[in-house]
Amino acid sequence: MVIPIIGPAFQLIVAGFYYLFGYISNNNVFPLPLSEEEESALLVRLEQGDEEARNILIERNLRLVAHIVKKFDSTGEDIDDLISIGTIGLIKGIGTFKRNRNTRLATYAARCIENEILMHLRSIKKNKNDLFIYDPIGTDKEGNEIALIDILDTGHEVVPDQVEILLEEEKLREKLDQLSKREKKVIELRYGLNDGINKTQREISKMLGISRSYVSRIEKKALRKLFSDLTAANGEKDPGQ
């Protein structure tokens, strides 16, 4: 079961995807990787709940998403789909990384990005074949196979405050209501905001009777609006400018 993305998690995905799209579409050079000292200091701040530190860690590791997505060119999947899925993996990796691990954040995050994309590809395969929860979908850092159940059975590890979630979801819905009807529909379908099922751009194009490239343009325009709202609220600068 896929859990709907709401509140802070969805906001981070919007921010991460928009940062990456901004760099790619404008041919900008990705920020240099963090030094070990910089990374360590930011991770300490992140553990203390510093959102700015989280955003910096995401931005300075976006090159990982771009690099890993290239490895899946032969799958024939839409690049925008893989970028958004990979960005989700990066955000999850940064959110679950522990400083006492005997590895660098980049190594751990790269594995999370790749696993997230593999999970996405497995979900597509489900349309053709039965998907079993014990099917292998990748390996961990020791080279051991990871089954789908290993990824899904993590809901008990992080239990966010329910009241805070409801408040954040209400704020998110207010922002979504500022989009056009079609923009809102595309975002809801792409990120499974209503039913927890993320649709690909190709699936959405068939549902709405428009081209996939048009869906892509609508999504990016909507993300830009949402990201502008988020950065304005936090007093941050839009990286696409």
TORMARZA-978971 format. One line per 2 residues: their letters; for each residue y, x, z of N, C-alpha, C, O. Coordinates in steps of 0.05 Angstrom, whole numbers, plus 5000, padded with zeros to 4 digits. Layout:
<nodes>
a	Y/X/Z/Y/X/Z/Y/X/Z/Y/X/Z | ... .
</nodes>
This chain:
<nodes>
mv	4976/5017/5000/5000/5000/5000/5025/5017/5000/5027/5036/5016 | 5044/5011/4983/5069/5026/4982/5089/5012/4999/5094/4988/4996 .
ip	5103/5027/5016/5122/5015/5034/5149/5014/5020/5158/5035/5009 | 5164/4992/5021/5190/4990/5008/5209/5012/5019/5208/5018/5043 .
ii	5225/5022/5002/5245/5043/5010/5270/5029/5018/5283/5015/5002 | 5278/5032/5043/5302/5018/5052/5320/5038/5068/5311/5060/5075 .
gp	5344/5030/5073/5362/5044/5091/5366/5073/5084/5369/5080/5060 | 5365/5091/5104/5370/5119/5100/5353/5133/5080/5362/5150/5065 .
af	5327/5125/5079/5308/5138/5060/5317/5133/5031/5318/5152/5015 | 5325/5109/5025/5334/5102/4998/5360/5117/4991/5364/5126/4969 .
ql	5378/5118/5011/5403/5132/5007/5398/5162/5000/5412/5173/4984 | 5379/5174/5014/5373/5202/5008/5362/5206/4980/5368/5225/4967 .
iv	5345/5187/4972/5334/5188/4945/5356/5185/4924/5356/5200/4904 | 5374/5167/4928/5397/5164/4910/5412/5190/4908/5419/5199/4886 .
ag	5418/5201/4932/5434/5226/4932/5419/5249/4918/5430/5263/4902 | 5393/5252/4925/5378/5274/4914/5375/5271/4884/5378/5291/4869 .
fy	5368/5247/4874/5364/5243/4845/5391/5247/4831/5391/5259/4809 | 5412/5238/4842/5438/5240/4829/5447/5269/4827/5458/5277/4807 .
yl	5443/5284/4849/5449/5313/4848/5434/5326/4825/5446/5340/4809 | 5408/5321/4824/5391/5334/4803/5399/5325/4775/5402/5342/4757 .
fg	5404/5299/4771/5413/5289/4745/5439/5302/4737/5443/5308/4714 | 5457/5305/4757/5483/5317/4751/5481/5345/4741/5495/5353/4722 .
yi	5464/5361/4753/5460/5388/4745/5447/5390/4717/5456/5406/4700 | 5427/5373/4712/5413/5374/4687/5431/5365/4664/5433/5378/4643 .
sn	5443/5341/4667/5459/5329/4646/5484/5345/4639/5493/5345/4616 | 5495/5359/4659/5519/5374/4654/5514/5404/4650/5532/5420/4648 .
nn	5488/5411/4648/5480/5439/4643/5492/5457/4664/5498/5480/4659 | 5495/5447/4688/5505/5464/4710/5482/5482/4720/5459/5476/4718 .
vf	5491/5504/4732/5471/5522/4744/5465/5513/4772/5482/5505/4787 | 5439/5512/4778/5431/5503/4805/5442/5523/4826/5445/5547/4820 .
pl	5448/5513/4849/5457/5531/4871/5436/5552/4877/5412/5546/4873 | 5444/5575/4886/5425/5596/4892/5408/5587/4916/5417/5572/4933 .
pl	5382/5596/4916/5365/5589/4939/5377/5599/4965/5392/5619/4965 | 5371/5586/4987/5381/5594/5013/5367/5620/5022/5344/5625/5016 .
se	5382/5636/5036/5370/5660/5048/5353/5650/5072/5356/5627/5081 | 5336/5667/5082/5319/5659/5104/5336/5652/5129/5329/5634/5144 .
ee	5358/5667/5133/5375/5661/5156/5390/5634/5152/5392/5619/5171 | 5400/5629/5128/5414/5604/5123/5395/5580/5126/5402/5560/5138 .
es	5371/5583/5115/5351/5562/5117/5344/5556/5146/5343/5533/5154 | 5340/5577/5161/5332/5573/5190/5354/5559/5205/5349/5541/5221 .
al	5379/5566/5200/5402/5554/5214/5404/5524/5207/5410/5508/5224 | 5400/5518/5181/5402/5490/5172/5379/5473/5183/5383/5450/5190 .
lv	5355/5485/5185/5333/5471/5197/5337/5464/5226/5329/5443/5236 | 5350/5482/5240/5357/5477/5268/5376/5453/5270/5372/5435/5286 .
rl	5396/5454/5253/5415/5431/5252/5401/5405/5244/5408/5384/5255 | 5383/5407/5225/5368/5383/5216/5352/5371/5239/5352/5346/5242 .
eq	5340/5387/5255/5324/5378/5278/5342/5364/5298/5333/5347/5314 | 5368/5370/5298/5387/5358/5316/5399/5333/5304/5418/5321/5315 .
gd	5390/5325/5280/5399/5300/5267/5423/5304/5250/5437/5284/5244 | 5429/5329/5241/5453/5334/5224/5447/5326/5195/5431/5339/5182 .
ee	5460/5305/5186/5455/5295/5159/5466/5314/5138/5455/5316/5116 | 5488/5328/5144/5499/5347/5125/5479/5369/5120/5476/5378/5097 .
ar	5466/5378/5141/5446/5399/5137/5423/5389/5119/5413/5404/5103 | 5415/5364/5123/5394/5353/5106/5402/5353/5077/5387/5360/5059 .
ni	5427/5344/5072/5436/5343/5044/5438/5370/5031/5432/5374/5008 | 5446/5390/5047/5448/5418/5036/5420/5428/5030/5416/5440/5009 .
li	5401/5423/5047/5373/5431/5042/5362/5418/5017/5347/5431/5002 | 5369/5393/5013/5360/5379/4989/5372/5392/4964/5358/5399/4945 .
er	5398/5394/4965/5412/5405/4941/5403/5433/4934/5399/5439/4911 | 5400/5450/4954/5393/5478/4949/5364/5482/4942/5356/5504/4935 .
nl	5348/5461/4943/5320/5463/4935/5314/5445/4911/5290/5442/4904 | 5334/5434/4898/5330/5417/4875/5317/5431/4851/5304/5419/4835 .
rl	5322/5457/4850/5310/5473/4828/5279/5471/4829/5266/5473/4808 | 5268/5466/4853/5239/5463/4855/5230/5439/4840/5209/5440/4826 .
va	5245/5417/4842/5238/5392/4827/5238/5397/4797/5219/5391/4783 | 5259/5409/4788/5262/5415/4759/5239/5433/4749/5228/5428/4728 .
hi	5232/5453/4765/5211/5472/4758/5184/5458/4757/5169/5462/4738 | 5178/5443/4778/5151/5430/4780/5148/5408/4759/5126/5405/4748 .
vk	5169/5393/4754/5167/5371/4734/5159/5383/4707/5144/5370/4692 | 5168/5407/4700/5162/5419/4674/5132/5423/4671/5121/5423/4649 .
kf	5118/5427/4694/5089/5431/4693/5074/5407/4684/5050/5408/4676 | 5088/5383/4685/5074/5358/4678/5084/5347/4651/5080/5324/4645 .
ds	5096/5365/4635/5105/5356/4608/5083/5344/4591/5087/5325/4576 | 5059/5356/4594/5037/5348/4577/5026/5320/4584/5009/5310/4569 .
tg	5034/5309/4606/5024/5282/4614/5035/5260/4597/5024/5238/4596 | 5058/5265/4584/5070/5244/4568/5087/5225/4584/5096/5205/4573 .
ed	5090/5230/4610/5106/5212/4627/5136/5216/4622/5144/5238/4614 | 5151/5195/4627/5180/5197/4624/5192/5217/4643/5185/5217/4667 .
id	5209/5235/4633/5220/5256/4650/5236/5244/4674/5235/5255/4696 | 5250/5222/4669/5266/5209/4690/5248/5199/4713/5254/5201/4736 .
dl	5224/5188/4705/5205/5179/4725/5195/5202/4742/5195/5201/4767 | 5188/5224/4729/5178/5247/4744/5199/5260/4761/5193/5270/4783 .
is	5224/5260/4751/5246/5271/4767/5250/5255/4793/5253/5266/4814 | 5250/5229/4790/5255/5212/4813/5232/5214/4833/5236/5215/4857 .
ig	5207/5215/4823/5184/5217/4840/5184/5245/4853/5178/5247/4877 | 5190/5265/4838/5192/5292/4850/5213/5295/4871/5209/5309/4891 .
ti	5236/5281/4867/5257/5282/4886/5248/5269/4912/5255/5278/4934 | 5233/5247/4910/5222/5234/4934/5204/5254/4949/5205/5255/4973 .
gl	5188/5268/4934/5170/5288/4947/5186/5310/4961/5179/5318/4983 | 5208/5319/4949/5225/5339/4961/5236/5329/4987/5236/5343/5008 .
ik	5247/5304/4987/5259/5293/5011/5238/5289/5033/5244/5295/5056 | 5214/5280/5025/5193/5278/5045/5186/5305/5057/5181/5308/5081 .
gi	5185/5325/5040/5178/5352/5049/5198/5363/5069/5190/5374/5089 | 5223/5359/5063/5244/5369/5081/5243/5353/5107/5248/5364/5129 .
gt	5237/5327/5105/5236/5310/5129/5212/5316/5147/5214/5310/5171 | 5190/5327/5136/5166/5331/5153/5161/5361/5159/5143/5367/5174 .
fk	5178/5378/5148/5174/5407/5152/5179/5415/5181/5198/5405/5193 | 5163/5432/5192/5166/5442/5219/5171/5472/5218/5158/5487/5204 .
rn	5191/5481/5234/5198/5510/5232/5176/5528/5242/5176/5552/5235 | 5158/5518/5258/5137/5535/5268/5114/5539/5249/5094/5552/5255 .
rn	5116/5527/5225/5096/5531/5204/5097/5560/5195/5119/5572/5194 | 5075/5571/5188/5074/5598/5178/5078/5599/5148/5062/5610/5133 .
tr	5101/5587/5139/5107/5586/5111/5137/5579/5108/5149/5569/5126 | 5148/5586/5085/5175/5579/5079/5178/5550/5071/5158/5538/5061 .
la	5201/5539/5075/5206/5511/5067/5201/5507/5038/5189/5486/5030 | 5209/5525/5021/5206/5522/4992/5177/5519/4984/5170/5503/4967 .
ty	5160/5535/4997/5131/5533/4991/5120/5506/4999/5105/5494/4984 | 5127/5497/5023/5118/5471/5033/5129/5448/5016/5114/5430/5009 .
aa	5155/5449/5010/5167/5428/4994/5156/5426/4966/5152/5405/4956 | 5150/5449/4954/5138/5450/4927/5111/5435/4927/5105/5420/4908 .
rc	5096/5439/4948/5070/5425/4950/5074/5395/4953/5059/5379/4941 | 5094/5387/4968/5100/5359/4972/5109/5346/4946/5102/5324/4940 .
ie	5126/5360/4931/5135/5350/4905/5112/5346/4886/5109/5325/4873 | 5095/5366/4885/5072/5365/4866/5053/5342/4875/5043/5327/4858 .
ne	5047/5340/4900/5030/5318/4910/5041/5291/4904/5026/5272/4898 | 5068/5288/4907/5080/5262/4902/5077/5254/4873/5072/5231/4866 .
il	5080/5274/4855/5077/5269/4826/5047/5262/4820/5042/5245/4804 | 5029/5277/4833/5001/5272/4828/4993/5244/4838/4978/5230/4824 .
mh	5004/5235/4860/5000/5208/4870/5010/5188/4850/4997/5167/4845 | 5033/5193/4838/5044/5175/4818/5026/5173/4794/5021/5151/4784 .
lr	5016/5196/4785/4998/5196/4761/4972/5182/4767/4961/5168/4750 | 4962/5184/4792/4938/5170/4800/4942/5140/4800/4925/5125/4793 .
si	4966/5132/4809/4972/5103/4810/4973/5091/4782/4966/5068/4777 | 4982/5108/4762/4982/5099/4734/4953/5096/4724/4947/5077/4709 .
kk	4937/5115/4732/4909/5114/4724/4895/5089/4734/4875/5080/4722 | 4905/5078/4756/4893/5054/4768/4892/5031/4748/4874/5014/4750 .
nk	4910/5031/4729/4911/5009/4710/4887/5010/4691/4879/4991/4678 | 4875/5034/4689/4852/5038/4671/4825/5039/4685/4805/5030/4675 .
nd	4826/5051/4709/4802/5054/4725/4807/5047/4754/4829/5046/4763 | 4785/5042/4768/4788/5036/4796/4796/5062/4811/4787/5083/4805 .
lf	4815/5059/4830/4824/5081/4846/4813/5078/4874/4817/5059/4887 | 4798/5098/4882/4785/5098/4909/4802/5115/4928/4812/5136/4921 .
iy	4804/5105/4953/4821/5119/4972/4810/5147/4979/4825/5163/4991 | 4785/5152/4973/4774/5179/4979/4775/5197/4954/4765/5220/4956 .
dp	4786/5188/4932/4789/5205/4909/4807/5229/4915/4828/5225/4927 | 4801/5253/4906/4819/5276/4910/4843/5274/4892/4841/5265/4869 .
ig	4867/5281/4903/4891/5280/4887/4906/5306/4887/4928/5308/4876 | 4895/5326/4900/4908/5352/4901/4895/5369/4923/4873/5363/4933 .
td	4909/5391/4930/4899/5409/4951/4921/5415/4971/4944/5414/4964 | 4913/5423/4995/4933/5431/5015/4938/5461/5011/4927/5473/4993 .
ke	4955/5472/5029/4962/5501/5026/4939/5520/5030/4940/5543/5022 | 4917/5510/5043/4893/5527/5046/4874/5524/5023/4853/5537/5022 .
gn	4881/5507/5004/4863/5502/4981/4843/5480/4985/4826/5476/4968 | 4845/5466/5007/4827/5444/5012/4835/5419/4997/4859/5414/4994 .
ei	4816/5403/4987/4823/5379/4972/4836/5359/4991/4828/5355/5014 | 4856/5345/4980/4870/5323/4994/4862/5297/4980/4866/5294/4956 .
al	4851/5278/4996/4845/5252/4985/4868/5233/4989/4886/5239/5005 | 4868/5211/4974/4889/5192/4976/4893/5182/5004/4915/5177/5013 .
id	4870/5178/5018/4872/5167/5045/4886/5187/5064/4899/5178/5083 | 4885/5213/5058/4898/5233/5075/4929/5229/5073/4943/5234/5092 .
il	4938/5221/5049/4967/5218/5045/4976/5191/5057/4997/5189/5070 | 4960/5170/5053/4967/5144/5062/4966/5141/5092/4982/5126/5104 .
dt	4948/5155/5105/4944/5151/5134/4963/5168/5150/4954/5184/5166 | 4989/5164/5145/5009/5180/5160/5031/5162/5172/5050/5171/5183 .
gh	5027/5136/5169/5048/5117/5178/5053/5118/5207/5075/5111/5216 | 5033/5127/5223/5037/5127/5252/5053/5151/5262/5062/5151/5285 .
ev	5058/5171/5245/5070/5195/5254/5100/5191/5259/5111/5203/5278 | 5113/5175/5243/5142/5171/5246/5147/5141/5249/5141/5126/5230 .
vp	5157/5132/5271/5162/5104/5275/5192/5100/5281/5200/5102/5304 | 5209/5096/5260/5237/5094/5264/5244/5069/5280/5229/5049/5280 .
dq	5267/5069/5293/5276/5046/5309/5281/5022/5290/5295/5024/5271 | 5267/5000/5297/5268/4976/5279/5296/4964/5277/5303/4955/5256 .
ve	5311/4964/5298/5338/4953/5297/5355/4969/5278/5370/4958/5263 | 5353/4996/5280/5369/5013/5262/5361/5009/5233/5378/5009/5216 .
il	5335/5005/5228/5326/5000/5201/5338/4974/5190/5348/4974/5167 | 5338/4953/5206/5350/4928/5197/5379/4930/5191/5389/4919/5172 .
le	5394/4945/5208/5422/4949/5203/5427/4965/5178/5445/4958/5162 | 5411/4986/5174/5414/5003/5150/5407/4987/5125/5420/4990/5104 .
ee	5386/4970/5127/5378/4954/5104/5400/4934/5097/5405/4929/5073 | 5413/4923/5117/5435/4904/5112/5458/4918/5097/5470/4907/5079 .
kl	5464/4943/5106/5485/4958/5093/5478/4964/5064/5494/4962/5045 | 5452/4971/5060/5443/4977/5033/5445/4953/5015/5453/4955/4992 .
re	5437/4929/5025/5439/4905/5009/5467/4899/5002/5473/4889/4980 | 5486/4905/5020/5514/4900/5013/5523/4918/4990/5537/4909/4972 .
kl	5514/4943/4990/5520/4961/4968/5507/4952/4942/5520/4953/4920 | 5482/4943/4943/5469/4933/4919/5483/4909/4908/5483/4905/4883 .
dq	5494/4892/4925/5507/4868/4915/5533/4875/4899/5543/4857/4885 | 5542/4900/4902/5566/4908/4887/5559/4916/4858/5577/4920/4842 .
ls	5533/4919/4853/5525/4926/4826/5524/4901/4808/5525/4879/4819 | 5523/4905/4782/5520/4882/4764/5492/4871/4769/5475/4884/4780 .
kr	5488/4847/4759/5462/4834/4763/5439/4850/4751/5418/4853/4763 | 5443/4861/4727/5423/4877/4714/5418/4904/4728/5396/4912/4731 .
ek	5440/4916/4736/5437/4942/4751/5421/4938/4776/5404/4954/4783 | 5428/4917/4791/5414/4911/4816/5384/4907/4811/5367/4917/4826 .
kv	5378/4892/4790/5350/4886/4783/5335/4911/4777/5312/4915/4786 | 5347/4929/4761/5334/4954/4753/5328/4971/4778/5306/4982/4781 .
ie	5348/4974/4796/5344/4990/4820/5322/4978/4838/5306/4992/4849 | 5323/4952/4841/5303/4938/4858/5274/4943/4847/5256/4948/4862 .
lr	5272/4942/4821/5245/4946/4808/5237/4975/4809/5214/4981/4815 | 5256/4993/4804/5249/5022/4802/5240/5032/4829/5222/5048/4831 .
yg	5253/5023/4851/5247/5034/4877/5232/5014/4895/5230/5019/4920 | 5222/4993/4884/5205/4974/4899/5219/4963/4924/5206/4959/4945 .
ln	5244/4956/4922/5259/4947/4945/5250/4920/4955/5254/4913/4979 | 5239/4904/4938/5230/4877/4946/5200/4875/4953/5193/4861/4971 .
dg	5184/4889/4937/5155/4886/4941/5141/4913/4947/5117/4913/4951 | 5156/4935/4948/5144/4961/4955/5129/4974/4931/5116/4994/4935 .
in	5131/4962/4908/5118/4973/4884/5138/4985/4865/5154/4970/4853 | 5138/5011/4862/5156/5025/4845/5148/5021/4815/5125/5028/4808 .
kt	5166/5011/4799/5160/5008/4770/5171/5032/4754/5191/5043/4762 | 5157/5039/4733/5167/5059/4715/5188/5047/4697/5191/5023/4695 .
qr	5204/5064/4684/5224/5054/4666/5212/5039/4642/5223/5020/4632 | 5188/5048/4634/5175/5034/4612/5166/5006/4620/5168/4987/4605 .
ei	5156/5004/4644/5148/4977/4654/5172/4958/4656/5170/4935/4649 | 5194/4969/4666/5218/4953/4669/5229/4944/4642/5238/4922/4639 .
sk	5227/4963/4622/5237/4956/4596/5222/4932/4584/5233/4915/4571 | 5196/4931/4589/5179/4909/4579/5186/4883/4594/5187/4862/4582 .
ml	5191/4885/4620/5197/4862/4636/5224/4850/4628/5227/4825/4628 | 5244/4867/4622/5270/4857/4616/5276/4854/4587/5297/4844/4579 .
gi	5257/4863/4570/5260/4861/4541/5282/4879/4530/5295/4871/4511 | 5284/4903/4541/5304/4922/4531/5289/4949/4528/5267/4953/4537 .
sr	5303/4968/4515/5290/4994/4510/5289/5011/4535/5304/5007/4554 | 5270/5030/4536/5267/5047/4559/5292/5064/4563/5301/5069/4585 .
sy	5304/5073/4540/5328/5090/4543/5351/5074/4555/5368/5085/4569 | 5352/5048/4549/5373/5031/4560/5368/5027/4590/5388/5027/4605 .
vs	5343/5024/4598/5337/5023/4626/5346/5048/4641/5357/5047/4662 | 5341/5071/4628/5349/5097/4639/5379/5098/4643/5389/5107/4664 .
ri	5395/5089/4623/5424/5089/4625/5433/5070/4647/5452/5077/4662 | 5421/5047/4649/5429/5028/4670/5423/5040/4698/5440/5038/4716 .
ek	5400/5052/4701/5392/5064/4727/5412/5086/4735/5421/5087/4758 | 5418/5103/4716/5436/5126/4723/5464/5116/4729/5477/5127/4747 .
ka	5473/5095/4715/5499/5084/4721/5500/5071/4749/5519/5074/4764 | 5478/5057/4756/5476/5045/4782/5475/5066/4804/5487/5063/4825 .
lr	5459/5087/4799/5457/5108/4819/5484/5122/4823/5491/5129/4846 | 5499/5125/4802/5525/5137/4804/5543/5120/4822/5558/5130/4839 .
kl	5542/5094/4818/5558/5076/4834/5550/5077/4864/5567/5079/4881 | 5524/5076/4868/5514/5077/4896/5521/5104/4909/5529/5105/4932 .
fs	5517/5125/4894/5523/5152/4905/5552/5155/4911/5560/5167/4931 | 5569/5144/4893/5598/5146/4898/5606/5131/4923/5623/5141/4939 .
dl	5593/5108/4929/5598/5094/4953/5589/5110/4977/5603/5111/4998 | 5566/5123/4975/5556/5139/4998/5574/5163/5003/5580/5168/5026 .
ta	5582/5177/4982/5598/5201/4986/5626/5193/4996/5638/5208/5012 | 5636/5171/4987/5663/5162/4996/5662/5155/5025/5680/5160/5040 .
an	5640/5142/5033/5637/5134/5061/5634/5158/5080/5643/5157/5103 | 5622/5180/5069/5618/5203/5085/5639/5225/5081/5638/5246/5093 .
ge	5658/5219/5063/5679/5239/5058/5670/5263/5042/5681/5284/5045 | 5648/5260/5026/5637/5282/5011/5647/5281/4983/5657/5261/4973 .
kd	5643/5304/4969/5651/5306/4941/5627/5300/4923/5605/5308/4928 | 5633/5285/4901/5612/5278/4882/5605/5303/4866/5623/5315/4853 .
pg	5579/5312/4866/5571/5337/4853/5573/5335/4822/5572/5355/4809 | 5574/5310/4812/5574/5307/4783/5602/5311/4771/5606/5310/4747 .
q	5622/5314/4789/5650/5317/4779/5658/5346/4776/5680/5352/4769 .
</nodes>
